[in-house]
């Protein structure tokens, strides 16, 4: 019988340790200024603040200005920072950036851009293509220097240019645009125009002063009525002293 010889065992090569995944950074700033001049800044804040006021009572409407939006996880180079954006279906609250995959995959439905002299046609065309590709439903572009408003609405999968923006009502926001006024006037659904924080504070102060004046007038009327009542009581008392019944006079 031939003896059975055991086959030599081939040693197993050690497994190389798996490198940990590289964390992807999504910066909260792109290093660009929010606005290039005071006029552009005023319009950005006017629109953002009024949208905040408009949806203040709805906890599921998120409004932001100049916030970096990252639509694609893992690719921080794909990003845009609209001058103002509105997201329906996402809670209010602090965000360093809007990372769409962390926001129930919801893109901003409405965005605004305010032109400045430094904006170039190519840059604005790229923004339009970005907003079309990543799901924006309404896009509004305003040039405060020329008082020119343009708008796009998503139809059949693309952002279609709005031919007539005069008295156009945003389907999502319910606001109405009047570019025939110079500068542009934007009206809330209740018919009140968008106003700056300073103007709103002035209006609130005027309302407070009117309310105070009404309160003072009411107090004065109350005092006059009380004085008349007291005079009538004194007269009635005097008549009774004279033996007369004031009720039958």
C-alpha positions in Angstrom: 0.0 0.0 0.0 1.3 3.4 -0.9 1.5 5.7 2.1 -0.6 8.8 2.0 1.4 12.0 2.2 -0.3 15.1 3.5 -0.2 18.0 1.1 1.5 21.0 2.5 -0.8 23.9 3.5 -0.4 27.1 1.7 -0.2 29.9 4.2 -3.0 32.5 3.8 -1.8 36.0 3.0 -2.8 38.6 5.6 -5.7 40.8 4.7 -4.8 44.4 4.2 -6.8 46.7 6.6 -9.7 48.6 4.9 -9.1 52.3 4.7 -11.8 54.3 6.4 -14.0 56.2 3.9 -12.9 59.8 3.3 -15.4 62.2 4.8 -16.9 64.5 2.2 -16.9 68.2 3.3 -19.7 70.5 2.3 -18.6 74.0 3.1 -21.2 76.4 4.5 -19.6 79.3 2.5 -18.5 79.6 -1.1 -16.4 82.6 -0.3 -18.6 84.9 -2.3 -20.2 88.0 -0.9 -24.0 87.9 -0.3 -24.4 91.1 -2.4 -22.2 93.4 -4.5 -23.9 96.6 -3.6 -26.5 98.1 -1.2 -29.3 98.0 -3.8 -28.9 94.3 -4.4 -28.7 93.6 -0.7 -31.9 95.6 0.0 -33.8 93.6 -2.5 -32.5 90.3 -1.2 -33.4 91.1 2.3 -36.8 92.6 1.2 -37.8 89.4 -0.5 -36.4 87.0 2.1 -37.9 88.9 5.1 -41.3 89.2 3.5 -41.4 85.5 2.7 -40.5 84.8 6.3 -43.4 87.0 7.5 -45.7 85.4 4.9 -45.1 81.9 6.1 -44.3 82.6 9.7 -47.3 80.6 10.9 -46.5 77.5 8.9 -43.8 75.3 10.6 -43.3 73.3 7.4 -42.1 76.1 5.1 -38.4 76.8 5.2 -37.2 80.2 3.9 -33.5 81.1 3.5 -31.3 83.7 1.8 -27.9 83.1 0.3 -27.8 79.5 1.6 -25.6 77.0 -0.2 -27.8 74.2 -1.7 -26.1 70.8 -2.3 -28.5 68.6 -4.4 -26.2 65.6 -4.8 -24.7 63.6 -1.9 -21.0 63.0 -2.3 -20.3 65.8 -4.8 -19.9 69.2 -3.0 -18.8 70.8 -6.3 -22.5 70.7 -7.4 -24.0 73.6 -5.5 -25.7 76.9 -5.8 -26.6 79.7 -3.4 -29.9 81.4 -4.5 -30.4 84.9 -3.2 -33.7 83.6 -1.7 -35.2 80.1 -1.6 -38.4 78.5 -0.3 -38.9 74.9 0.5 -42.4 73.6 1.2 -42.5 70.5 3.4 -39.3 71.1 5.4 -39.3 72.5 8.9 -37.9 75.9 9.9 -34.7 76.0 11.8 -30.9 76.6 11.5 -28.9 75.1 8.7 -25.3 75.8 7.7 -26.3 74.6 4.2 -29.2 72.9 2.5 -28.2 69.3 1.8 -31.0 67.8 -0.1 -30.5 64.2 0.8 -30.9 65.2 4.5 -34.1 67.1 3.7 -36.3 64.2 2.5 -34.8 64.8 -1.0 -36.9 67.9 -1.4 -35.4 70.6 -3.6 -36.3 74.3 -3.1 -39.5 74.8 -5.1 -39.1 78.5 -5.5 -35.9 80.5 -5.9 -35.1 84.2 -6.5 -32.0 85.9 -7.9 -31.3 89.6 -7.8 -28.9 90.8 -10.5 -26.0 93.1 -9.9 -23.6 94.7 -12.3 -21.1 91.9 -11.7 -23.4 89.2 -12.9 -22.5 87.8 -16.4 -25.0 86.3 -18.9 -23.1 83.0 -18.9 -23.3 82.8 -15.2 -27.0 83.4 -15.1 -27.6 80.9 -17.9 -25.7 78.3 -15.8 -27.9 79.1 -12.9 -31.0 78.6 -15.0 -29.8 75.2 -16.2 -28.9 74.2 -12.6 -32.4 75.1 -11.3 -34.0 73.3 -14.2 -31.9 70.1 -13.7 -32.4 69.9 -9.9 -36.1 70.4 -9.6 -36.9 74.1 -9.0 -40.6 74.8 -9.9 -40.5 78.6 -10.0 -37.5 80.8 -10.7 -37.6 84.7 -10.6 -34.8 86.9 -11.8 -35.0 90.7 -11.0 -32.6 93.4 -12.2 -33.2 96.4 -9.9 -31.1 98.7 -12.0 -33.3 98.3 -15.1 -36.4 97.3 -13.2 -36.7 94.2 -15.3 -38.4 91.0 -13.9 -38.3 87.6 -15.6 -39.8 84.4 -14.5 -39.8 80.7 -15.3 -42.3 78.0 -14.3 -41.8 74.3 -14.6 -44.0 72.7 -17.2 -43.6 69.2 -18.7 -40.3 68.8 -16.9 -38.6 72.0 -17.9 -38.5 75.6 -16.7 -40.5 77.5 -19.2 -40.1 81.2 -19.6 -43.2 83.2 -18.4 -44.2 85.5 -21.3 -46.1 88.0 -19.2 -45.0 88.7 -15.7 -47.3 91.7 -15.2 -49.8 90.7 -12.5 -48.4 87.2 -12.5 -49.4 85.2 -9.4 -46.9 82.7 -8.1 -48.7 79.3 -7.9 -46.6 78.3 -4.8 -46.4 81.5 -3.0 -49.6 83.3 -3.9 -47.8 86.6 -4.3 -48.4 88.9 -7.3 -45.8 90.9 -9.2 -46.3 94.4 -10.6 -43.2 95.3 -12.7 -45.0 98.3 -14.2 -44.3 100.1 -11.0 -40.7 101.4 -10.6 -39.3 99.9 -8.6 -41.1 96.5 -8.7 -43.9 96.0 -6.3 -44.7 92.5 -4.9 -48.1 92.0 -3.3 -48.9 89.5 -0.6 -52.0 87.3 -1.1 -53.9 89.7 1.2 -53.1 92.6 -1.2 -50.6 94.3 1.0 -47.2 95.1 -0.7 -43.9 93.8 0.4 -42.2 96.3 2.6 -38.8 96.6 4.3 -38.2 95.9 7.9 -37.7 99.6 8.5 -41.0 100.4 6.8 -42.8 97.7 8.7 -41.4 99.1 11.9 -42.6 102.6 10.9 -46.1 101.3 10.1 -46.2 99.4 13.4 -45.2 102.6 15.3 -47.9 104.5 13.5 -50.4 101.8 14.4 -49.3 101.9 18.0 -49.7 105.7 18.0 -53.1 105.5 16.5 -54.2 102.9 19.0 -52.8 105.1 21.8 -54.7 108.1 20.5 -57.9 106.0 20.2 -57.4 104.8 23.8 -56.9 108.4 24.9 -60.1 109.6 23.1 -62.1 106.7 24.6 -60.8 107.6 28.1 -61.7 111.3 27.5 -65.2 110.3 26.4 -65.5 108.1 29.5 -64.4 110.9 31.7 -66.9 113.3 30.1 -69.7 110.8 30.5 -68.8 110.3 34.1 -68.8 114.1 34.7 -72.2 114.4 33.0 -73.5 111.6 35.2 -72.2 113.3 38.4 -73.8 116.6 37.3 -77.1 114.9 36.7 -76.9 113.2 40.1 -76.2 116.6 41.9 -79.1 118.2 40.0 -81.4 115.4 41.0 -80.3 115.6 44.6 -80.9 119.4 44.6 -84.4 119.0 43.2 -85.2 116.4 45.9 -84.1 118.9 48.5 -86.6 121.3 47.0 -89.4 118.7 47.2 -89.4 118.0 43.5 -89.3 114.7 41.8 -86.6 114.8 39.1 -88.1 111.7 37.4 -91.3 113.6 36.3 -89.5 116.8 35.2 
